Amino acid sequence: MAKMDKKWVALCSAAIAAVYAAGYVTTETEAAPAQTPQQYAQTDVQSGGGWASQADPFGQNGQASKSAGQPGKTSQSKKLYKDGTYTGMGSNRRGSIQVAVTIKNDKITDVEISHFAMHYSESDVVGLPGEVLQKQSAHVNNVSGATYSTQAFEDAVQDALTQAKNA
Amino acid sequence: MTAGQWIKSPKGYVTVALAACLLIASIGAFDAKGIINGVVAVAVSVAADIVCALIGKRKRIMPDGAVITGLINALVLSVTTSLFIVAATCIVSILSKHLLVAKKKPVFNPAAFGLLLSVPLFHSGQSWWGAFGDLPAWTIALLLLGGYAVVNRVNKYPQLFAFIGTFLFLLFMMGCFHVGDAADALRPPFINAALFFAFFMLTDPPTSPAKTGGQIAFGILAAVVSAAVYACFGGLMYLFIGLLAGNLYHLLKARLSTGKEYRRGA
């Protein structure tokens, strides 16, 4: 078979580039970065003054820690997290995950994957909400073969916790 | 065949291009895990190919095709994939090359077959990292450079343009009518995956037609099936399914033409 003429190669390449550009522009709005997740069911917002630890109870060490009041400074400790259910979003180049995290008395009582839009199977990460409850931490073990989904899930839980944090 | 002659052969071109992808992607990511996966994948593929050739009592044992299969598998599977899964995927690929044959040629693209089956069998994670999907967008230019060199050498421009043109047009239509997730497919890392696939997997000479008409039909069919699977299910397997559909078309066309020749001869 004779080789394709270079002019035809250039012409076909240009035509394909034009089709690609048309598709890219058409889908630009859909590809906009994920919007900041909204908190949809916040209940029983804690109030109260006094001293509060800035430490993150669901952070790196994976253990929830209660804030401790300092004698003489305040008589009532303040909760680090507001009770309620918060949604968080985690995304990367392979898709996004939205979770709903329920917090009560500074404990994660429920985690649910409310929207799964990764390009991988949801079954890969189905055990992660349970791991968050067990560890009381956003940091879970990496699922082999599902690194991107694990990362997005962790980011989503962390995002929900950030929203739940008391100011 | 001398080393100089081999490097100028189609397989030589593909091997050099894939090895370059492996190095560039590893350097770009500051991660040596991909290179380790690549070495393991090539070693296992070559070993499996030699064993299969010995069992089949083949006169000529030249595992250069297995090197290409191993490199493609390593570049598609995520760098965090366990070495066991990398090796198992390569064995499935090489077994398909030796077991699913017609007229001593593989029916399916070995890498695509192995990678497709590795998802349900081994729950493998595929990131197409070797297509520079995690690197800055300008690195696509490097992919185009290597890809065009390979396609020019194997003389598969009609197939490449038919596939890419149809696939991108269908994604454009999907974007217009808000069907599926066309936005993702048109952006890194998915557009990188489509280009890598079109340059290095779709154009595999033994499993695709040589004549212009056949190449165009093959490319269009692979694109339509890929886009349809993506629109319906998303995921990452759509390209492999499209290619395997094209491979089946190639097999059926070859069988039909053989039947016609046989009837003419009779």
Interface residues (C-beta under 8 A of the other chain):
Chain A: M1 K3 M4 W8 V9 C12 S13 A15 I16 V19 Y20 A22 G23 Y24 T26 T27 E28 E30 A31 R93 R94 G95 A117 H119 Y120 S121 D124 N142 S144 G145 A146 T147 Y148
Chain B: S78 T80 T81 S82 I85 F122 H123 S124 G125 S127 G133 D134 N152 N155 Y157 P158 F161 I164 G165 L168 F169 L171 F172 G175 C176 H178 D181 A182 A183 D184 L186 R187 P188 P189 F190 I191 A210 K211 T212 G234 G235 L236
